[in-house]
Amino acid sequence: RRIRFLTKRLEIAEVVDPELREATDQVFFSATVLIQRGDGKEQLLRIVGVDEIDLARGHISWISPIARTLIKAREGDTVFFRGPDGEEEIEILEVRYERIA
């Protein structure tokens, strides 16, 4: 069953090259986003597929709560993220699309 599941996933998988994306300051899938958290700390996040999550490297799933908060926002925007510790104000400092190594 697991092999069939993985085979189907591979059949529908699509490679997304962020460097080929049209230039924009808006956050979408494959964006690299520099944010400033409510406590003043900066954090670099990369929005990736669910199979590519690596929290130690800042790779977050496009369906994660924080990514869903950032999606469609623009560089310079302030968004409000409702997390387990309550609501947090996040400023989007930079949005870029670059190859994820």
C-alpha positions in Angstrom: 0.0 0.0 0.0 2.8 2.4 0.9 4.7 1.7 -2.4 1.5 2.4 -4.4 1.0 5.7 -2.4 4.5 6.8 -3.1 4.3 5.8 -6.8 1.2 7.9 -7.2 2.9 10.9 -5.5 5.8 10.6 -7.9 3.5 10.5 -10.9 1.8 13.8 -9.9 4.9 15.5 -8.6 5.9 18.8 -10.3 9.3 20.4 -10.0 9.1 24.1 -9.3 12.2 26.2 -10.0 11.8 29.4 -8.0 14.4 31.2 -10.2 12.1 30.9 -13.2 9.2 32.6 -11.4 8.2 36.0 -12.6 9.7 38.7 -10.3 7.3 39.7 -7.6 7.4 41.0 -4.0 4.4 38.8 -3.1 4.8 35.6 -1.1 3.8 32.4 -3.0 5.0 28.8 -3.0 8.8 28.5 -3.3 9.4 32.0 -1.8 12.3 32.7 0.5 10.9 35.2 3.1 12.8 37.3 5.6 10.5 38.2 8.5 10.8 40.1 11.7 8.9 38.3 14.5 7.0 40.1 17.2 10.0 39.8 19.6 12.2 41.7 17.1 14.2 38.6 15.9 14.6 38.1 12.2 14.0 34.7 10.7 14.5 33.4 7.2 11.7 31.0 6.0 11.4 29.1 2.7 8.0 27.9 1.7 8.3 24.3 0.3 6.2 21.2 -0.3 5.1 19.0 2.5 7.7 16.4 1.6 10.5 19.0 1.9 10.0 20.3 5.4 13.2 20.9 7.3 12.6 23.2 10.3 16.3 23.4 11.2 16.9 25.0 7.8 13.8 27.2 7.9 12.0 25.1 5.3 8.3 25.2 6.1 5.3 23.6 4.4 3.1 25.7 2.3 0.1 24.4 4.3 1.7 25.3 7.7 -0.2 27.9 9.7 2.6 30.5 9.4 3.0 29.9 5.7 -0.7 30.3 5.1 -0.5 33.6 7.0 2.3 34.8 4.7 0.9 33.6 1.4 -0.2 36.5 -0.8 1.3 39.1 1.5 3.9 41.5 0.1 7.3 42.8 1.1 6.8 45.5 3.7 3.4 44.2 4.9 2.6 43.4 8.5 0.6 40.3 9.1 -0.9 38.8 12.2 -0.1 35.2 13.0 -2.3 33.3 15.5 0.0 30.7 17.1 -0.1 28.6 20.2 1.2 31.5 22.3 -1.4 33.9 21.0 -1.4 36.5 18.2 2.0 37.7 16.9 2.7 40.6 14.6 5.1 39.7 11.8 6.7 42.1 9.4 7.8 40.9 6.0 11.2 42.4 5.3 12.1 40.7 2.1 10.7 38.3 -0.5 12.8 36.6 -3.1 12.8 33.6 -5.3 16.0 31.7 -5.4 17.2 28.1 -5.8 16.8 26.1 -2.6 19.9 24.1 -2.0 
